[in-house]
Amino acid sequence: MLLGAGPGNPDLLTVAGLRALQEAEVVIADALISDKILDIARANGAELILAKKHEDGADPEQQRLNECGVEALKRGKRVLRLKGGDPFLFARGGEEILWYREHGFDIDVIPGVSSCFAAPASAGIPVTHRGVAEQLLILTGK
């Protein structure tokens, strides 16, 4: 299962996301997942595999996480790949789905609350407003 953890506040997890965290046996988490969200998995005894910074860049670490996930699935574990925000917005969620499919596993996706919507909403700022802002453009800074 692939879960978008949202902007980091456990109160902003979806109901399905919270349930998935509580039921997971192995949680493979990105480095920026908040401790409060990881504590939910810890409280239920899940094995945590955390992303680490890698001196050779992100690709070797991504490979390690992918391999850990497939290994745990082969052992029959309930695996949750926990990603920050929305796993399909400027993340490797699409690549990860393909990886698991290539290794014989179909992965369910639980979308997370995207910070591009949650941050302005938390501050009372609409991202669109009739007569003022009729479009929304989301970009990444590289």
N, C-alpha and C positions, 0 to 999 in steps of 0.2 A: 504494500500500500504506500502511496506517495501522499504526504500531507503538507500543505502550506500552513505554516505556523502563524501567519499574519504578522503584524508589526511588532510583536514581542510581548504584548500584554496578554497573560493567560485568559483574562476576561473577554478578549476578542477572538478566542478560538471558536470555531463553529462547534455545534453540539456533536456533529459527526467526528470532528477532529479530536475533541476531548475524549469521546468514547474510544476512538482508535488508539490514543495515547494510553488510556487505561487498560486496554486489552492487549497491547503489543508485548511480545516476549523479547524482541530485539529492536532497539531504536537506533537508527543510524542518522546522526544529526549534524547539520552544518555548524560551523564554528560560531556563528553569530546568534544562535538560538539562546534565548534568555534562560538563566538558571531556574526561574520560576516555572517555566514550561517544562524544562528537563526534570524538575522535582516531581511533576505529575507522573512521569514514567518511572522515576526512581521509587516513588511511593508504592508502586505496583510490582516492584521487583524486576523490571525490565533490564536486560543487559544493554548498556549504553556503549555505542561506538561513536566517538566524536571526531570530527574532522580536525586535522592539525595543519598548521602552517607548514609548508614544505619549501625548502630552499631552492628546489628546481621548478617552482611554480605550482599552479593548481592542478595541472593534468595528472601527475603521478598520484596525488592524493585522491583525486576523483576516481582514478582506476582502483585504488585500494578500497575505497568505500563501495564501489560497484561490486568488487569481488567479495567483500565481506557480506554484502546483501545476498548474493547468489548462494554463497556457502551456507548461510543461515537458512535460506529457503530450502535448500537441498536437505537440510537436517530436519525439515518439517516445522520450523519455527514461524510464528506470526511476526513478520518483519514490517517495520514502519520506517520509511525513509522520510525524515523530518527536515523540511526546507523552510527557510525564512520567507515571509510574505506570500506571494503567489508563485508556485513552482514553475509556472510557464511564462512568467514575466521577467526577463533578463536573468534567467536562471537556466540550469541544465536539465530541467524536468523532462523536456522532450527527448534529450539524449539518453536520459536514464530509462525512460519508458522503452526506448528502442533497445537499449542494452539488455534489459530484463527479458524482453520478447525474444531477442536473439538467443537467450539462454533458456528458453522454454517456459517463461513465467509471464502471465498476464497480470498487470498491476492496476488496481483500482486507484483512482485519484480523488482526493478530497481537497478542493480548492481552499485557499486561505484568503483572508481579507488583505487586499493589496494596500501597502502603505501609501501608494500614490493617491488612494481614495480616503484611507483612514486618517492620515495626518491632517489634511485640510478639514475633513469633517470634524475631527476632534477640536479643531480651533474655530469651528463655526463658519468655515469658508466653503461655499459651494464650488465644485469644480466646473459646473455649468450653471448658467443663470439666464433665464429668458430675457432676451434683449441686450444682454451684456456679453456672455460667453456661450456660444452655441457649439463649440467644438472643444475637443480635448486631444492633446498630442502628448504622448508619453515617449520620452527619449532616454537613452543612457549616455552618460559622459564617459568617453574612453580616452 
